[in-house]
Amino acid sequence: MPFQFDNSYARLPGEFYSLVAPTPVAQPSMIRVNRGLAELLGADAEVLQSPAGLSVLAGNEICIGSVPLAMGYAGHQFGGFSPQLGDGRAVQLGEVIGTDGVRYDIQLKGSGPTRFSRRGDGRSALGPVLREYLVSEAMAVLDVPTTRALAAVSTGESVMRDGMIAGGILTRVAQSFVRVGTFQWLAARGDVENLKVLADYVIDRHYPEAKESETPYRALLDIVIERQAALVAQWMQLGFIHGVMNTDNTAVSGETIDYGPCAFMDTYESNKTFSSIDHQGRYGFGNQGPMAHWNLSRFAETLVPLLASDSDQGVAIAEEALDRFVEIYERELQQRFKAKIGLGVDADDLANADDVDWKLVRELLTLMEDGKADFTLVFRQLSLVLESNRDDKVLALFDCTKGIAAWLKVWRARVAEVDGGAAVALMHRSNPIFIPRNHRIEEVIEAGYSGDFELFHRLLDVLQHPFDEQPKNAVYEDAPTDDEIVPATFCGT
């Protein structure tokens, strides 16, 4: 029995989920178990890696205390509303209380069809399993709230996508998988009674401080808005593009969820997209803040009956809360990007410092886009300018150096007004050296389909230390060459 389950969601009304067991697979084999996460969950990694543990993580056995279920939810997908989505290829095994006292959901992704599969096979190809494991664990080390990867399993079976390819199952973990779409699931049915049950459940589980408020549901809305604003600002700081920011992929816990057509940017483009299905750029890089605001508006709509007995009054309360998003998001965004250029230290001591510093950031981003410069490399190399007083490595990243040379002169003078040593330290904390670059992930996936997981393990280990120099792994710092560029990423369904 690898987990000590305590399943609060399964105790909610039956309208919230569908009981379903995972579908067994033919010849599962373990690719990797996340030993650190297993320890956090109070599980024995050796048990998880054993034949008995593999059977559970492959969906072949249901362990004691597990109540397997697929969650029901609705959602806006690229702006269009679907009243019934739900876990079409995921089964939640149950919940555990971690050694940190936090309650976590444990879910198998790719474990077979459910009531919500909509004629799909409920399976996952191996590639998306490897991608999500790598990217979610990279995000966790970068201190971004995220779902986590506990294990990756090869099923020994093939799935039909563009052809027959190897299948896999990811065991992923979250503080919960409740989404904006979960609230929409009930609101679309006019089920105010169960909507209140869900809101109370989320407050009890995630935001007990809201219970102290005279208006707990307004407090819930405020907290979720704050969490999402901060989360998306963190994505932006890292050049991360989610790719499919639908309301069913917006977790009310404030965690990043669903690593389908996601990517970290190489060359900076202000509204870069990677998702093969995002033809209009709805979820492009620079549009992620506005789209988070839009998603939160859909969340607020579901809460209107709980915010006030009069619907007009409820709408007014929701709008008042939503109006705060832009201010919170801009503050988070500016703070994080100013830190990337070393200007978060004593900046408020100077008149108009915020305006001056933010202008520097915007100018740099414009120069990066015009000069086709790599997002991660530029910010990382800037600290070397201060440490060695050499501009050449930064200049070499730009197609045109005239503008950036002038910018470096102004920026260096601004940093001198603050504290150069503190600026370098701040930049080292804010700018990773190693990110899960698309072309490296594609190498891992290609090798994985051939049954070779050495590159997967190596890249994962490199990403565990994103801010540290790793001379033996320096090749993983590099931007892709022209023939290595990955122009699009794909959803795993």
N, C-alpha and C positions, 0 to 999 in steps of 0.2 A: 504494500500500500504506500506508494511514493508521496501521496498528498494527504493532509488532514483537512478534509473539506468541511466547510460551513456555508451552506448555499442560500443566501438571503434572497437572491433574485428569483429562485425557484419557489419561494414562499409567497411571491406576489400573485395576483389573480392570473388565471390561465390565459386571459386576453393578451398578455404581455409576451408570450412565447409559445413555442411548439416543442413538446418533448420528442426527441429523436435520438437514436443511437448512431454513432459513426458507422460507416460502412467498412468492413474489414478489407484489407489489401492482401495481395498474394505473397510477396516476399520482401517485407520491409527490411531496411538496413539503416543503421544510425550513421548520420553524417557528422553531427556535432551536438553536444549538450553544453549549455551555458552554465558552467559550474558556479560562477559567482552569483548568478540569478537564482539558481537552484538553492544555494545557501540562504539567500534572502527570503525565499519562499518556505524555508524550513524543510526542504526536501534533500534527500541524499543523492548526490550526483551519481554515485556508484550504482545505486538502485535504478536510477533513470537509464543508465547505460547498459543495464543487465537485460537479458531476454525478456524478463517480466516487464521492466520499464519500457522497453521498445514496443511491446505489445500494446501498452496503454497509449503511448505517444503516436503510434500508427493507427489507433482506433480499432485495434483487433480485440481488445479486452476493456471492460469497464470495471474500474477498481472500486472498492468499497467506499461508499459515501458520495460517489459521483452521481449527479442528476443531469445527464446530458440534455441540452436544449438548444434550440435555434431561436434567437431573439427576433421579434417582429419589429419592424420600423418602416417608415415611409421616407420620402426625401425628394428634394429638388435636385435633379441631375441636369447640369448645364442649363439651369433655369426652368426646366419643365418638371412639373410635379407628378410623382408616382405615388399613389396612396398606399400601395403595398410593395415593399421591397423585402427586407428581412435578410437573415443570414442564409444565403443560398448555397454557400459552400463552406460554412463554418459551424462547428458545434462547440458550445461551451460545456466543458467538463464539470466546472464548479468553481468555488471560491475558497481561498485560503487566507489566513491571517499571517502576514509575513513577520519575520523577526523584528521588523521595525514598527510593528503594531498596525500596519496598513493592510486593508483588505484588498486582495487582488483576484481578478478573474483569470482563469486559465482556459484557453480556447484552442481547438484544433482547426486550422485553416487548410481546406483542401481535403476534408474527410468524408466527402460523399454528399449525395442529394438530401435536401430537406423539403419541407412544405413550401419553402420560399425560393426554390431553385429556378422556377420559371423556365422549365424544359432544359436547363443546363445539367451538366454531369456532376456538379458539386465538387469537382476535383481541381487541383492546381497542377500546372506544369512545374517541373523542377526549377526552372530559371527564376520565376517570381519568388519562390521560396528562398533561394540563395540571395536574391536582391534584397528582399525585405529583412532577412537576417542581418546582412551587412549594413544596410542603411539605418535600420532602427537601432542597432547597437552602437553605430557611430554617433547617432544623435544623442543617445543616452550618455556617452562619454563626454560629448560636447555640452552637456547639461541642459539639453532641450527636453521638455516634458514629452514623453513618447511611450507608445506601446513597446514592449520588449520581446526579444526572441529567446525562448527557453531551449528549443531543440529544432533541428532540421532532420527530416527522415526522407529517404528515398523509398518509394512504395514498391518498386519492382514491377510496376505496371505502367502502361503507356496511356496517354490521353490524346484525344484528337484536337488539335488546334489548326495550324496551317498544314499539318501532317501529323503523323504519330510520333510523339516525343515522350521522354521519360517524365513520370509524375513524382510529386513530392508532397509532403505535409509539413507545415510549420506549426509549432506550438508557440503561441504568442500570449503575452501577459499584459494586462492593463489594470489600472486602478478601477476602471469599469469600462464596459463597452456601450454604455448608454450614450445616445447621440441626440442631436437636435431632431433627427428623423424619428427617434423613439417618441418624442413628444408629439411630432406631427402625425404619427401613427394613430394616436388616440384623439388628437384634435380633429383630424379628418373625419372621424366617426362621431364627432360630437359627444365623446365620452368624457364629460367633465369630471365625473366621479373618479374614474381611474387616472385621469390627468392629475388630479390632486394627489392621488396615491403615489404616482410616479414622482411628482415634485417633492413630496414629503420624503420619499425614499432617497432621492438625490441629496436633499438637504441633510438628512440623517447620516448618509454615507460619506459625503464629500465636504459639505459646508455647514457643519453644526453651528457655526457662529451665526448663521442666518436665523436660527431659531430664537436668538436673543433679540432680534429686531421686532418692532411693533408691526412691521410689514415684511414677513419672511419671504414672500414670493418676489417682491421687489428686490430684496436683498440678494436672493438667488440670481435674479437677472443681472444685477450689478456685478456680482462676483464672476459670473460666467463671461460677461462682457470684458471685464478686466483680464481674465485669464486668456481669452482668445486674442485680445489686443497684444498682450505681452508675448504670446506664443508666436504669432505671425511676425512680430518684430524680430524675434530670434531667428526665424527662418530667413528673413531678409538679410540679417547680419552675416549669415553664412553663405548667402547665394543659393539657398535651397528653394526649389520649385516643387510644390506638392503635386500639381498636375491634375488633380481631380477633387477640388474643394467643394464637393456637393454637401448638402446638409446632412446626408446620411454618413458622411465622413467627417463630421464636426462633433467631436466628443465633448460633452458638457463638463468633463473632468479637466479640460484644458490640455489634454495630451494629443500629440500628433498621431493620427490613426490612418491606416491604409497607405501602404507604400507601393502603389501600382505604377502608374506612369510618372514617377517622381525622378528628380535628378538634381545634382549640384551643378551650377553653371560653370563652364570653363571661360570662354571669352564673354566679357560683360555685354549684355544687351538689356536695356531698361525694361522691356516687357517680353523677355525670352520665354518661349514655350517649348516643351519637349513632348507632351502628350500627343500621341498620334491621332486622337479624336478631338482635340481642342482646336478646331479649324478657325475659330474667331478670336483666339487669344483670351478667352474669358478668364482663364486661370494662369495667365502669364505672370512673370515675376513681379512686375510693378503693380499688377492688379490684385495681388493677394490681400492687401489691406482692405480695399473697397469690397472685395468679395467676402471677406470675413464679416464686415459690417452688414452686408446683405444677408448672409446666413443668420447672423444674430437677430436681424429684423424678423426673419421667419420664426426663430425661437421665441421672440417676444410676442409674436402673434398668438402662439399657442398658449401663452400665459395670461392673455387678456382676461379670460373669465375668472382667473384666480387673483388678479391684481385689484379688481373692483367689481362690485355687483352690477354697476352700470357700465355698459360696454364702451361708451364714449369716454368715460372717466378712465377705464382700463387702458384704452388706446393712448390717452394723454400721458398716463404714467409710463407706459412702454416707450413712447417717443422721447420723453424726458430722459429716460435711462439710456436710450440709444444715442442721444445727442452727445453723450460723454465719450463715445467710442473714439471719435476722431482726435480729441484732445489726448486721450490716454495713449492711443497708437502713435501719434506724432511724437509724444514725449519719449516713449519707449524706443522708437526708431531713431530719433536724434541722439539719445543717450548712447545707444549701442554703436551707431556709426561714428560718432565723435570719438568714442573709445578706440575704434579701429585706427584712427589717425593720431591717437595719443592725447586727445584733448578732452579728457573727462576730469582732469585734476585741477582744482582751484579755478576752473574756468569762470565761475560765477563772480569771482572777485573783480573781473574787468567789465567796464561798461560795454553793453551790447555784445558780450562774449558769445552768447547763444547764437545771435544772428551771424556774427563773424565766422564762428566755427562751422555752423551748418552750411553757410555759403561755401566754405572750403570743401566740405564733403560733396556738395552738389556739383561743384566745379570739377572735382576729381572724377566723379562718376561720368560726367559728360566727356571728359578727356579720355577716360577708359573706353567708353563706347565708340568715340570717334577714332581712337587709336587701336581698336580691336585688341585690347589688353586682357589678360587673364585675371579674373576677379580675385581669386585666392592668392595668386602669386604677387600681385601688386601690393596688396595690403600686408602680406608677410615681408616683402622686401623693403617696405618703407622703414621698418625698424632698423634695418641694416644701414640705411642712409644716416640715421642718427648715431648708430654705434660706430661706423667707420668713416662717416663724412664722405661717402662715395655714392654718387647718383647713378653710376653706369648700369647696375643690375636692374634698377627700376626703368631707366630709359630704354634698355634693351627689350622691354616687354611691350613697347608701343611702336606701332607702324610709323607714327609721326611724333617726333620728340620736342618740337618747339613749344607747344603749349604746356606739356608736363614739366619741362625744365623750368619754365617761369613759375609754375605752380609750386614746385619743390622749394624754390627760393622763398616764396611768401610763407609757405607752411613751416619751413625750418625757423623762420623768424618768429612765427606765432608760437611755436613750441618753446622757443627760448624764453618767451615771456612767462611761461608756466614753470615747467620743471622737466628738463630733458630726460633725466634718469627715471623719473616716475612715468614719463610718457612711454619710454621703451618698455618698462615692465607692464604697463597697461596694454600696450599693443601686443606683447607676447601672450597675454591672457585672452585677448580678444580675437586674434587671428591665427587659426590653425594652419599648420604646415601640411597636414595630410587630411584629405577628405575622400570619400568614396567616389572617385571620378568614374564617369560613365564608361569610358573605354576599359578601365580596369575591371569593372563589374562585368562587362561583356566578355572579357577574357575568362573570368571565373566561370560564367555561365556556360560558355562554349566548352571549357574543359570539363565542367560538371556533367554535361550531357554525354561526354565520352567516358564518364565514370572516374574522372580524376579530380579530387577535391583538394589537392595540395595548394593550388593558387587561392582557393577559398580560405583555407586556414591561414595562409600567409598574409593575405590582405586583411583579414579580420584582426589578426594580431597587430599589424601595423596601425590599424585604426584605433586600437586601444590606447595609443599614446599620441594623439593628434598634434599636441603642442611641442613635442620633444624632437630635437634633431635625431635622426636615425640614419647615420652614414651608410649602413649596409642596405638600407631600403630607400635610398635617396631617389631611385627611379620612380617611386610612387608619388613624389612631389610634382613630377613633370606634367605639364599640360599635354593633351594629345597632339600628335602630329596631324597633318591634314588628312592622311589616310586612316587615322584612328578615330576621328571625330564620329560620335554617335548622334545623329540628327534627331532621332525620335525614340521615345520609350512607349511601352505598351501596357495596357491593363492585362492582368493575368487571366481574365475570364475567357 
